[in-house]
Amino acid sequence: MARYLEYKPKKVLNVYKHCDGGWYWNRYSANPYVGCEYGCEYCFYRARKYFRQDWEFYEVVKVKVNAPLLLSRELKRVERDIIMLGYYQPVEVKYGLIRKMLEVCADLGFPVHMNEKSDLILKDLDLLKEINEKSWACVTFSIISLREDLRFWEPKAPPPERRLEAMKEISRAGIKTGTALIPVLPFIYDDEENIEEVVKETKEHGGSYVIGGSLTLGSPLTEHYISLLRKFRPEAVGPTLRIFSSSSSYGTLSDTPSREHQAEIARKVMKICERHGLKDRLNRPVDIYPIELRTNKVIANYLFEKTYRLEIQNASKSKVWAYRKAAWTLDELKEDVRKIYDERGLDGLKALPNVGKKIAEEIEAHLKNLFESP
C-alpha cells in the first residue's frame, strides 16, 4: 500500500502553449496527486523526465491538499477552455480532492475531460452531469486489452470490466465517453483481434470512439520494460528493440517507436473503428467557445484532423508540421477568420502566420462549404 505525503504547492494548473489538438483537446490540466498506486508496468511516469522523486512512483503518493483552492484562484485568471482533471485512485477515497476540483469547474463553467482507469469516477457522476449541462464533460477510459494476462501489466488497477461498466453509466447519463487504447503494447496487444475486442466492447458499453496510441519509453522505463519482456515475452524483445532503435551510431533506443510503426497501429485502429461504426478520434466541442471564435475552432479542427491523417499516411514531416502549425494559428486566432476572409479574401488568409497558399485555399473552400447556400 502506498504512503501518502501531504504538502502545499504554490500552483496546480498546467497551462499549455497549444491545446492538445486532435487528441484530448485540453488546454489545461490539473492533478491533486503526484504518483499512482496502480503501478502499471508500462506507465510513462516511470521515466525520470516525468517523475523525479527518490522513490518509485507507486510507493508514495504526494497529496496537494490545497489543490481545490489553488485551482479556483488560477482558473479565474485564464480563458475558459477544456481542462483535464485526474486521476482517480484509492487516495481519492480518503481526500476527495478531485471532487472538490470538479465543484470548482462546475462553479466557474469550465469544460472538463477526464482520462481514467478507475470506476471510482462514478461517485462524482452528479458533478459531471452538472458540468455537462453547463458547458461540456467527457470521460475517456484507458483500456489496452481485456485479456487475462493484462493483470501482469496493470497489477493494481481496477479490471477493464469495471471500467466498461462505468463507461456504460457515464453514457447513460448523456456524457460523451470512449476508450484510449494507449499505449498499444507492440507485439503484445497490437494484433487486430485484441484491438477489435476493445472496440466492440467500447461500442457495447456506450462509447463513441477509440483512440489508439503508441508506447512511450524513457530511462529507466526503457530498461524496466525490456527486462520484463526478456523474462516473460522473450519473443517480443527483438521486434521491440528494432522499432525503438534510433538512427544513432551508438545503438541507443528512442523514447518512441518508428513513425512507420505508429502509423501502422493508427491505421489498424481506424479500420476496425470504421467497421464497427465508431470514431478513431474525439470530436471537439465548438459551442463552449465565444460565438465570434467558433468558426476559427471549426477550421482548426479540420486542420488538426488533416494533420493526423497525414501522419498515419506517413506523409513528409514538413507537410505534417505545416498543417499542425496552421491549425495552431487558427485555433489561437482572436479575430473571426470569416470576417478576415469577407474583408480581404484569399489574401487575408495567406497573411495569417503559418498559412501558405495551399492551406489558405483549403480554408477558403471550407468557409464556403460552411456558409454559402447550396
N, C-alpha and C positions, 0 to 999 in steps of 0.2 A: 504494500500500500504506500502511496506517495506521501511525503511530508508536505505540509503547507506552510509557506513563509509569507506573512503579511508585510506589505510595505506601501508607501505612498509616493508614486511617481509624480513628476511635475506636469506630464501631459499623457493623454491616452489616444488621441485621434491622429491617425496617419493620413496625411493629405498627399495624394499622388499628383505628379506633374500632368499626367493624362488619365482619362478614365480607362478602365480595363476593357477597351473596345473589342466587341466580338466574343467575349468570354462571359465574365460575370457583370460587366457594365458598372462596377462600383468606382467612385472617385475617392471614397474614404474607406477606412477600416478602423476597427477598434476591438480590442480583446482584453478582458479584465484579468486574464491569466497568462502566465509565461510558463510553458511546459505543458505536457499532455500525459495523462495517466494511462492512455491506451497503449502507448509504446509500439506502434506499428513498425515492423522491421524495415520497411521501405521508405519511411517518412523522411521528407527532405529536411525536417527540423533537426535531424541527426547531424547534418553538415554544420561545421563550425561557423560558416559565414552567416548562418541563420540563428544559431544557438551557441552563445559564447560563455556559458556558465561552467563551473568546475565540476559539475555532476551531469549524469545522463538526463536527458530532457524529461524522462518519465519518472524519475526518482523523486524530484522535488517540483512542486508547482508554486510559483510565486503569485501571490494574490494582490491585485491592485485594489485595495479596499476603498479607495476614493474614486474609482473609475466612473461611477454614475455622475458624481458632482463635476468631475473634470469634463466629461462628455457634454453635459448641459452647458457649461461655460464655452467650450470650444466650438460646438455646433452653432452657437449664436453668432460666431464670427465668420462663418463661411456660407457660401451659396448653397441652397438646397439641392442635394443630389444624392445618389444612391450610396448607402453606407453598408459595408459588410461587417456584420457582428458575429461573434462566436468566441469560443466553441464550447458546446455543451459536453461536459464530462462530470464525473462524480463530485468534484469540488463544488460545482454549481448547486448541488443539493444543500450544501452547508451554507453557502454565502448568498446565493440568489442574485448575483451581480448582473448577469445577463438580463434577467427580468427587469431590474431597475433601469438598465440602459435602454431596453425596449420601451419602457414607460417614458423615458426622455424623448426618444424618437417619435413616439405617438403624440406627445405634447407639442413638439416643435414641427410636426408634419414632415419628418424626413422618411423617404422610402428606404426599405431595408431588404437586404439579401442575406440569407443565412446559408452557409455551406457546412453540412453536418454529417456526423457519423453516429448520432445518438437519437433514440426516441424520446429522450428527456425533453426535447423541444415541445412535445405535446402539452407539457404543464403550462406553457405560455401561449397556447393557441388563441386564447381570448385576446391577448395583446396583438398578435399577428393579424387577427381579423380586424381589429380596430385600425391598425396601421394600413392594412389593405384598403379599407373603406375610405381612409383619409388621403392616401397617396398610392402606395404600391408595396406589396410584400411578396417575396419569392423565397422558396426553400429548395435548395439543391442537396440531395443526399449523395454522399460518397459511397459508391458500391462498385468494386472492381471484379467481383465474382460471387457466385452463390455455391461454389464447390466446397466440399467438406474440408479440403486442405487449406482453405482460407484462414482457418484458426491459427495456423502456423505463422502467417504473415501479419495477422491482426490479433495478437494473443489476448488482449483485454478489451477490445472494442465490442460494443453490442453486436450481435449477429445480424447479417444483412436482412434476414426475415423480419426482424423487429423494425428495421429502418423502412422496409417496404410497407409494413402495416402503418407506420407513422405517415408515410407518404400518402397512403390512402385517406387517412383522416385529414391531412392538410388539403388534399384535393377536394374532398367533400365539403370543406369549409370555404371553397371558392378561391383558394390561394394557389398561384402558379407554382408548380413543383416538377422536378425531374431528377435526373441522375448525372453525377460527374463520374464517369468511368476513368478516373485519374488516380494513380498512374496505371496505364496498361502495362503490366509487367511483361517485358519481352521474353518470348519463348516459354512463358508460363501461362499467362492468361490472354495472349494476343491472338488465339485461334478464333475462327469465326463462330464455332459452337459456343464458346464462352461469351463472346460479345452478343450473340443472338439471344442467349438466355437472359442476360441483363436487360437487353432492350425489350424483350417480350414481357418480363416481369414488371419493368417500369410502366409499360402501357397498361397492363392488367391492374396496376395499383394507382392509376390516375395520373401518372407522369406524362408530360407532353414533349419531353426532349431528353436526349442522352448526349452529353458532351464527352468526347474522348480526348485523352491527353497522354503524353509520354512520361516515362520515368525520368526524374531529375536526380543526379548524384552530386557528389562533392565530399571531399575528405572530412571526417573519417567514415561517412556513409558509404563511399565507394568501396573501401576495404571491407567494411562490415557486410555489405550486400554480396560482394563477390565471395567472401568466406562462407556465407550461408549457402550460396549456390554450390560451392565446391563440396560441401558436406551433404546437401540434401537434393540438389538438382545438378549433378556434375555435367550432364549432357548439355545444359544451358550455358555453361561457363564460356566456352569458345565462341559461340554466336554472339553472346552478350558483349564480350571483350571486343569483338570485331565492330559492332555497331557503335560502341563508345570510344573506339580508338581515334585519337586526334591525328592531325597531319604532322604532329611534332616528330622530329627525328629521334627524340628520346623515348618514344613509345608510350607516352603518358595517355591517360584516359580523359576524355572530355566529360563535362558535367551533364551533357545532353547527348542523346543518340544522334546518328546522322540524319540529315534532312530527309533523305530518301526513306528511312525507317519511319520517321514521324509522319511523313506524308502517306505512307502505306497504311499505317494504323488509322489515320483520319479518314482515308477513303473507305476502309472496311466499315468503320462506324457509320459513315454517311450512307453507304449502300444498304446496310442492314436496317438503319432507321427508315430509309425510304421504303423498304419492303414492308415495314410494319406501320407506316403512316405516322412516324414521329419525326421531329426536327433533330438535327445534329448540332444545332446552335440554339442559344436562348435569345428570343426576341426581346429587344429593349423597349421599355415603355416610353412613349414620347409625351403623353399628356401630363406627366409630372413636371414638365418644364414650362416656363412662361410662353404664352401664345406666340410672341414675336420670335422665339427661338426654336419653335417646333420644326419648322421646315429645315433649319440647319441640322437638327438632330436626325431627321429622316434621311437627308443626303449623306450625313456622316455614317449613319447605319449602313446605307448602301455601299459606301466606300470601305467600311470595315469588313463587310461581308465579301466584297471583291478581293480585299487583301487576303482573307483566309482562303478563299477558293484558289487564288493564285498560288498560295503557299503549298496547298496539298496537291497542286498540279506540278510542283517542282519548277515553277517559273523562276526566272533570274531574281537574285536578291535585290538588284537595283529596281526592278519593276515592282516587287512586293513593297519595298520601302517607299517608293513613290506614292503608291496608293495609301499606305499607312500614314505617311506624313500629311497627305491631303485630307485624310479622314480626321486627323487631329485638328487641322486648320478649321474645317467646317464645324467640328464638334465644339470648338472653343471660340468660334466667331461670335461677337456680341452684336453685330448688325444683321438683320434679316437678309439672308442670301437672295431671297426673292426680290427684295427691294433693290439690292445691288444689280441684279440682272435686269429688272424693269428699267432702271435708270441708265445703265451703261452697256447692257447686253453682254455678249461674249467677252468683250474687252474687260469688263468689270470682273468677270470670273477669273480671267487669266491674270489679273493684277493681284489676286489673293496669294498670300505666301504658300509655297509648295504646290501650287496648282498650275500645271503646264497646259498646253493647248489641247492635248488629247483628253485629259481628265476634265478640263473645262467644258469640252464638247459633251462629255458624258453627263456632267452636272446639268448642262443646258437641256439635254434630252430628258433627263429625269424630272426637271422642273416642268417641262412641257407636258409630260405624262401626268404629273400631279395636278396641274392647274388648267390646262387647256381643255375645252369641251370637245367631245368626240366629233 
